[in-house]
């Protein structure tokens, strides 16, 4: 059965069966062609590209196609062999690499457990240290792993200057001095900040909070540009901890005077470009302008690095939709965000951000304190597991470990908790048919893009209705795989691409397993060749049902783009 539907709204039917395509396609009525006043049929709208959707359903034999190698992530391949299509985890996992897990052996262990993206917090450690970690990850990828690289900019924030000392505990009632003075090494009971105007606008009685509540100090005296403070809530003071200033229960917006990207940030961005990172996470974003500025800068460098905006300020929440639209993805930095909004609002804000990102087809990472207790202990609290489960139920694209992997001794165990919890909740949602419906606003600016969105939404519905085993997507830039992932279908999505940057970018998208393969202009050859290669590896079997999705240029016209959806039963 073949159906072709285009801008003109016409349908051509062959071998009509149970589906009355003359009346409806996926519940949408098909109208007859209409004529424009200029004599052309409607749907042209001055565009030189005509969009068609081709859907083929039936049983077909798999023929010979591509000859060559297919780069398959060894971890996904192992999971597929052991558990089949239904056993693949769909929620992606991000690990922060730090002193506790920076050796090649430690990074490899994290990759084996399921790390999809390695994050480097660029404000910690030296440039040489970061370069060494990046080289180890690249070496790991040469062995068959697929781990993408992400760096965080430091952002313009007031924080403790690392004087070379380790963490220290502040006892209740102890007196400390906060200073912006630039001196070598460290001094007893002295905290050196990076902001020259440290005492400006600060009053006696104001509070200084470390890292969102790890310790609290009350200002008892102003000494020029220095502050004499008393510890009111004891805690551990870590190097480079963030400082926030409060008065009468309200945050003082001292950071708002600072630019989003500092001189150091631009230097770190250049470092990331030279080292070939895949993502840059922009810290302390206030509006869409800084995101757009960085993306324009990267485009001039001809780099395909994706820009993620970290939501961690009240200003970011005020401009949330514009920031999401401008960025390539979002990181919900709940730790810093909880400094600026009441704690009891964090769950609601998280769910709203996850929902908005999914509507606008942008990947979203839930970060900060997912398994905070595992920085010290080998097992998480039950409340932390429930927190992880809720993030999975909200269909976040990825979960991120911070201190759990960077400085904790149980990073591998923490990652295993994320892996097993994610997979169990995903299976529970699917088996109980508990999927949440998605409100899909039109995100495409043109009619062509809007039509494309509907095609891949229908493909996801078709995959669920037919209960296919997997979805194979053939894509150059990853857009098709992203649009299908947006709908959170039950079958896993395998994205075949000839572009290495596309493969690494798709590593952050829910349910997508990206594979690098040589694609040709002959789509039938791509389809048959990829299935042959998968069969040779023993990853698919005769009788497996695959939904195939691709776009191609129609042979009769270089101005006609065809979106093709096929269902194949392997081996028949």
C-alpha angles and dihedrals in degrees: 000000000000128000127183120192123175142165088292091063092231123142127205114201130201126177093356113206133167094332116080098213091170087073107029144003112204089339095309116120116234116223128205122260116277130201126239121225089253091060096258124113118262116261095059097095090172092295120139093206121076118202121214132176118216119194122184123181125180145079116299137173120247111238134191117285137141120031113204147061128313119206106222121177105252092220094053089044090053092048091048092052093048102039108015126227093315092057098061115112112234102191110083124228128221122194127195109225114219141147092298095058109021101111120099090246093052094046090050091052090053091049091051092052090052114278108162099175129028114211125204117196097214094201090069127069128001132302090249091052092053092047090053092052091049091051091051092051091049089050088051091052090053087062092060103275122125109214118156123212126235129180128191122218113228093232127203104297138135108252143153115277111236105242093181096265124119125238118304132196121240113212123214112269095017118135120234134180121223113202141168091207113130109230135149122257121349140302129213114269091356125125116198116208128197096228119092093201092054097139097036111121092002119128134197106269095036118126130233114206125199119221096337097311109336087125136353132213131189120216108237100168142011114222106185105287091346129087127216108210141180122219109239099168112036121220149130117299110211125196113263092015115166118249125212127184123219136187124187091343095310129109118245107224098223091142091060089075091062126081119251092236118041128196089262090052091056089050090051090048090054088051090052091050093051092047093048102240119179101215136030114198110207112216127217095007112187102180143352094269095078091048093050091046092055093045091052090049092051092047090056087054088053090237125146094209112144119229118221120192117218112219106212107125138068089239090058091053090050090055097032102131094047091049093049091049092050097046134071091229145339136247115201101214096195096177097061092033090058089060090062102039132037115277093238090061095058096085093051094045091049093053092047092051092047091050094047093048091051092049091051092043097243123136115245128204121202108212144171130060098000090144100006095153090062089071082081108012132055095229130047128236117260089243090058091052089051089051091053091047092053092052089052091048088053087058095240109177095227145008121216134211117207120168090003090075102019100057107000123098093224102057094129091051092047091052090049089055090054091047098050095039093049094049094047094049092046090053091046091052093048098043092047093044089236097148116144114232115245122231101219116200116189107267097175116096095207132051088244092058093044091052090050091053091054092048093057093041087056090047090057092049090049092050091054095043094050092040092225118186097233145353118234115200124189109203141156102197100019099246095124093050090048093051092050092045088053089066093052097224121196098241119073117257119232111196114200112198138162092210117089093200090053090051093053093046092052089056088085097052122100115257096358122128105190119209127189114224138151106261124196133200088256103088094189089055090050092051097046093041095051092048090049091052091048090050092049089055090049092240097124129033138205109281096032112133115224128188108213120203125184144142124223142164114262111249094227095052133026088206097062119085115197123204105204128200117184133171116210131184106210118239100010 
